[in-house]
Amino acid sequence: MAKSKKAVRFQKIPLKELLETLQTVYNQGADYIDISGIPDEQQDIIGIHVLEEYLSDDLEEDDDEEDDTLSEEDLNKLI
């Protein structure tokens, strides 16, 4: 018998911070992400995880490119 999958819904995720984070992750070469989350009464919390195998093989490094690493503060904005 097939196991039924339960839908997960996260609410009140700050859209601006989410889009900025996704853009940063994409610019750093991610083709895929995993999303995890914790429901909360006031605001749900999501986490974005990028495994090494999700990174693009053809990403060219540019030393003059702006540093787009996410700080702890950036990640906390999503929380």
Secondary structure, 3 states (H helix, E strand, C coil): CCCCCCCCCCCCCCHHHHHHHHHHHHHCCECCCEEEEECCCCCCEEEEECCHHHECCCCCCCCCCCCCCCCHHHHHHHC
